[in-house]
Amino acid sequence: MDEQKAVKTLKDIVIRFSGDSGDGMQLTGTIFSDLSAMTGNTISTLPDFPAEIRAPQGTLSGVSGYQVQIGSRSVRTPGENADILVAMNPAALKVSVKYLKKDSIIIIDTDSFTTNDLRKAEFQTEDPFEELGLKTQQVIPAPISSIVKEGLKDFGLDAKSALRCKNMFALGLICWICDRPLGPAEQFLDRKFGKKPQLRDANIASLNHGFDFGANTHASASIFRIETQKPVPGRYLDINGNKATAYGLIAASEQAGLELFLGSYPITPATDILHELAKHKALGVKTVQAEDEIAGICTAIGASFAGDLAVTTTSGPGLALKSEAIGLAVMAELPLVIIDVQRGGPSTGLPTKSEQTDLMQALYGRNGEAPIPVLAATTPDTCFLYAYWAAKIAVEHMTPVILLTDTFVANGSSAWRIPDLHDLPKIEPNYVSKLPEGAAEGWRPYFRNPETKVRYWAVPGTPGFEHRLGGLEKNFTTSAISTDAANHALMVKTRQEKIDYISNEIPLLEVEGDQDADTLIVGWGGTYGHLYEASHKVREQGYKIAHAHFAFINPLPKNTEEVLRRYKKVIIAEQNTGMFARHLRGLIDNFVPHQYNEVTGQPFSLSHLVEEFIKLIEE
């Protein structure tokens, strides 16, 4: 490193990698995020890729992006606007311009800014920077494609294969600008391409060429050094939400002493949970890729009846298809975890974008009175915790449970401290072995704990507890099929009471921020980071504000009403048209909150949140 180079120390920085779908921006961003986590920074990421499998090269619809914020404090969002943009072609520049800060740095591959490239990106002039009004940004032009092809000419690769390494050149240049060591990146490439030494060596060479380009050409006015902080002792892993969800399910199966079964059908953005669980047969995990969504959940229900911890994964369209089978699990009172990774809708909608628009479907999207618990993960790393909780509730209370995540937390990543299994809450299935003394004689499938209303689980093969279950209503006492009106009313009431009782066993709602504030910001699920940061920024402007975030949606924490009534003004912020606000109004008499709603397919804009919250505080 050039010691004469100015070093600018920052608390945090936002970097956006943007290029064509085939330019490897997701891999580049992932490696840089891992490097930063290993260096001691906290991270939050946002992979942002198109729904098209492969749009025409160089077009606006084919741009794939990856944004990461790294910092010394606890970073909770991928940032709103980028300090550094890597734009591999004009289309990437045009799509990303709205995410740039005024004084940001833009790195471009000049070889991909030809007249033809500009035309495909729908520019009207030969100067894209003038056309986009980029006058305050610093541009670092680099003939990336040419340097990569020249630098790899002795590696025996064809031109197309060589150009696939240009993302590593960009990564090397960013590592130089951000004062990052290349060693861990080289180790990553060695693991990824270890069985293809030619590709491994070519990518590592391009990585070093990018780093050297920065050092030799003084590519930036200064080097950015991001402060680090000493983390809580423990082992950490840079993890995305889908992988964390899979690990949470595995941990729950181990704690419960049950084999884990996943019956699923691939659907964006939930498929990676299936991929991850399929890797862990050594831990007793069984996965079935079924022919459709309905078959997926039905195999899981069968596995549940047989005594497994049963799971099915999907997104909004698949949850709709599974609704009848979920009703069967409600009626049969079988444990089942349904994971819905929410995406933009309705119908096929925006398969790669994020919303919170499945809440009402999760709460009420079944025929009849079919209450089930609903949870929502708040960050990529807490997907582990809430997958674990979903499994715990399912097997201890003999009910299907829906866990809502979303595209933002499922594909985004953060540093996760690997927990000690002994620190997790115990999971104790409600087996027939827990029957009161003498109650085994004359047992029926719907005999239940009188306090919790949970029926006892008789795994097939348990001597003396042979039985059948089905979707028809049963008699409360005899467990025989019944169409009696009074009995049906009693069973409806009992199933609801079973779900309501769960509020006694989940954590209370916590409030962050100013305890003497008059205004409370309320959110749920994957908006936690943005609402936390927005509340912090509002507080920096001299206003008192508090923040409460829900992960347990049904039933609500026991202190929910007490907390909400403590504040003169409650603002509920959601990425839908007000579903959680309607849910709370229906459960709490005379509760009239303010609402802030966005349905854009993108995470909240921090600046918009801060502006709107201050307006509502001042009303």
Salt bridges, closest charged atoms under 4 A:
ASP2 OD2 - HIS218 ND1 3.45
ASP12 OD2 - ARG73 NH2 3.51
ASP23 OD1 - LYS166 NZ 3.76
ASP48 OD2 - ARG16 NH2 3.31
ASP48 OD1 - LYS353 NZ 2.51
ASP83 OD1 - LYS101 NZ 2.98
GLU150 OE2 - LYS153 NZ 2.72
ASP179 OD2 - ARG225 NE 2.66
ASP190 OD1 - ARG200 NH1 3.36
ASP201 OD1 - ARG200 NE 3.01
GLU259 OE1 - LYS286 NZ 2.79
ASP272 OD1 - HIS275 ND1 3.35
GLU276 OE1 - LYS279 NZ 3.45
GLU276 OE2 - HIS280 NE2 2.88
GLU293 OE1 - LYS322 NZ 3.05
ASP308 OD2 - LYS286 NZ 2.60
GLU333 OE2 - ARG448 NH2 2.93
GLU333 OE1 - LYS498 NZ 3.00
GLU396 OE2 - LYS392 NZ 3.04
GLU428 OE1 - LYS434 NZ 3.97
GLU473 OE2 - HIS488 ND1 2.73
GLU473 OE2 - ARG495 NH2 2.98
GLU497 OE1 - LYS453 NZ 3.92
GLU497 OE2 - LYS493 NZ 2.57
GLU505 OE1 - HIS397 NE2 2.83
GLU512 OE1 - HIS547 ND1 3.36
ASP514 OD2 - ARG539 NE 3.09
ASP516 OD2 - LYS544 NZ 2.50
GLU533 OE2 - ARG73 NH1 3.05
GLU540 OE2 - HIS536 NE2 3.16
GLU561 OE2 - ARG565 NE 2.88
GLU562 OE2 - ARG566 NH2 2.99
GLU611 OE2 - LYS615 NZ 3.65
GLU612 OE2 - LYS615 NZ 3.76
